[in-house]
Amino acid sequence: MTTTTDLARPGGHYSHVARAGGLIFTAGQLGIRPDGSHTADLPFEDQVRQALANMLAAVKAGGAGREGIAKVTAYIVGVDNWPRFDAIYAEVMGDHRPARTVVPVPELHYGYLVEIDAIAAAPGQKG
């Protein structure tokens, strides 16, 4: 298990990131700022940017970078938010295109509209 000051302390009994078998697994990342303040009252786009920043910080804490990410799962409230999510995701991820699943859900904890997790290859592992 790994911790980082780039993320708020976990709000429950979990780690933001864990390594196993050459892989890095992140916990679901909401739009909680590193200082613990919430963005659930902000527009969807702001929540997506913070959740993606948190997911990337968790991957980094595990020892990898964006290019090591193999799989991303995003949970979004409201399927109508999918195109806006996709546009911001493409901007943040650039040319890197890991496998991805987007799951529309009715609600998320604390009233958030997006939660994102990832699986990455640890450095030295082939994906």
FENQUI-V766449 format. One record per pair of residues at least 24 apart in sequence whose C-alpha atoms are under 8 Angstrom apart, sorted by the first residue. I is the first residue (numbers start at 1). GAP is how many residues later the second one is. Records with the same first field share a line. If there is no record, write none. Layout:
BEGIN
I=GAP / GAP
END
This chain:
BEGIN
2=59 / 60
3=58
4=54 / 57
5=29
6=28 / 48 / 51
7=25 / 26 / 27 / 28 / 29 / 47 / 50 / 51
8=24 / 25 / 26 / 27 / 28
9=25 / 27
16=42
17=41 / 42 / 44 / 45
18=44
19=43 / 103
22=99 / 100 / 103
23=96 / 97 / 98 / 99 / 102
24=35 / 38 / 40 / 95 / 96 / 97 / 98
25=34 / 92 / 93 / 94 / 95
26=29 / 32 / 33 / 91 / 92 / 93
27=90 / 91
28=27 / 87 / 88 / 89 / 90
29=25 / 26 / 86 / 87 / 88
30=24 / 82 / 84 / 85 / 86
31=81 / 83 / 84
39=73
40=70 / 71 / 72 / 73
44=37 / 69 / 70
45=39 / 40 / 43
47=65 / 66 / 67
48=37 / 40 / 66
49=39
51=63 / 64 / 65
52=37 / 40 / 64
55=61 / 62 / 63
59=59 / 61
62=60
63=59 / 60
64=56 / 57 / 58 / 59
66=27 / 30
67=29
68=52 / 53 / 54 / 55 / 59
69=29 / 49 / 50 / 51 / 52
70=28 / 29 / 48 / 49 / 50 / 51 / 57
71=27 / 28 / 29 / 47 / 48 / 49
72=26 / 27 / 28 / 29 / 44 / 45 / 46 / 47
73=27 / 28 / 29 / 30 / 43 / 44 / 45
74=26 / 27 / 28 / 29 / 40 / 41 / 42 / 43
75=27 / 28 / 29 / 30 / 39 / 40 / 41
76=26 / 27 / 28 / 29 / 37 / 38 / 39
77=27 / 28 / 29 / 30 / 31 / 35 / 36 / 37
78=26 / 27 / 28 / 35
79=25 / 26
END
